[in-house]
Amino acid sequence: MLTGVVLLAKDEETILPEWLAYHRALGFDRIHVFDNESGDASVRAIRQAAARVDGISVETWPSHLPMVERQRQAFERGLDIMRNEGIEWCLFVDADEFITVTIGETLQDFLMRRAQHAAIALHWSFYGSSGHIQEPSGLIIENYLLRARPSFEPQSLCKSLVRVPYVQGCMNSHGFLLDSANFPYVDCHGQPVQWESHGQDHVLDPWRINHYFVRSRDWWDKKVARSNATPGFGRGHHEWDHYDRNEIFDPCAATHGEAVRREMRRMGFEPPPPPDWSDRNLAGVARLIRQSSGWSAGAAFGPPPEGQSRVDSMPFPRLGPVEPAGAEHLSNDRHILNMRHNVALGKRATQSSISPESRRSDIHEEAMGGVDGVISGSCGFRTGEDDRPWWMVDLAAVYAISEIRIFNVLDIPHRARHLSIWTSTSLTDWLHAFTRSEETDFFGADGNPLIVTFFVPPEARFIRIQLPGRSHLHLDEVQVFGSLALRN
């Protein structure tokens, strides 16, 4: 099964070597780039890669048309190219979009599971500036690690991965017309897509499009100037505040850094050196904290005071040793690196079953209630009555876990008395990390959650909480604190 990508790009020479290498490393066989009359060295970079690696090509695409129609016509042309070359599945994206997977599954395995479908809509995941004012050196996927919450409305939009023989044409840069109703348009879970003018909140999917839309402030200003010179298209500096979302630390794409560097070398590019994850300069993130009027990470869960931005529960990366919470010396960038952050906030979760009393019908959406940042004393999630019911969160990368905080429900806390915690890096081998044997209750929203501290931090990507015997598992919130493990 051959797979391809069609890309429309203009003046993207700084990102193209990484973008090409990333999508080749993910397993795409064929890449065709429409260069939108770039004024930089974009075409030269693509031709350099094409001379060393099979399956890469570039075509000049005129820029006189309005942007929406220009994209549609380019994708129509790309669809014809892929159809003539026998490509089965093809992704249609822009240069600031990287398809990303947060579970242990290859592209080929994913598409084999969608053999009865004609197109897959992949939601956007917006990444912010991570506090960068100037464009930093290094890979995009390693420089920009903070993204928006799942409720950010533009993330209801998508890009498409289509099965070429079953596609009739392109509606716009987001959606395609299908040939047959027998092969539907679905999301990454296989559920039919409902096209709407306005999206709804959704849980970020395991397959999605990381959208590095703003990057640094300096890069954004240049993007605005360039877009305003484009017929029928334009952006404003005021959009920065809306799209610069830095609410959840999520390095899922950064885990492919070494594979990207290997592929860049194959293409004749000299990749940037890997970052020093144990002692990284995150001065830009420190700047974001200063701009938050002194709020500390995880300090509050209600709405922000009038005129202040919502950064109270922003889990800023702490990539060095564990430090106590509530650090106040914001004048020292090095000290900011050691602030604790909740690495489970907003991450994908699942559980053993759904209860008839659950607020959500989707098992992943219900489980996400345990990592949504809301501590109320009521059920964040509920399972049905199961043998050894469990709940699990995927942290999207391997962390050295220093502490886990479990906030119990206040009305029936006794059910969680004897819970256990298990950790895994791969979902195959599980390590028993903790069991609570006390006959007394613990609570949470009242200020007394269960706090499990690890003096020898276990390395884990997956955290599972489980009860013995037959019971229901329902908790308010789960927080996990840790630093990226060096294996990443």
Secondary structure, 3 states (H helix, E strand, C coil): CCEEEEEEECCCCCCHHHHHHHHHHCCCCEEEEEECCCCCCHHHHHHHHHHHCCCEEEEECCCCCCHHHHHHHHHHHHHHHHHHCCCCEEEEEECCEEEEECCCCCHHHHHHCCCCCCEEEEEEEEECCCCCCCCCCCCHHHHCCEECCCCCHHHHCEEEEEEHHHEEEECCCCCEEECCCCCCEEECCCCECCCCCCCCCCCCCCEEEEECCCCCHHHHHHHHHHHHCCCCCCCCCCHHHHHCCCCEECCCHHHHHHHHHHHHHHCCCCCCCCCCCCCCCCHHHHHHHHCCCCCCCCCCCCCCCCCCCCCCCCCCCCCCCCCCCCCCCCCCHHHHCCCCCECCCCCCEEECCCCCCCCCCCHHHHHHHHCCCCCCCCCCEECCCEECCEEEEEEEEEEEEEEEEEEECCCCHHHHCCCEEEEECCCCCCEEEEECCCCCCCCECCCCCEEEECCCCCEEEEEEEECCCEECCEEEEEEEEEEECCCC
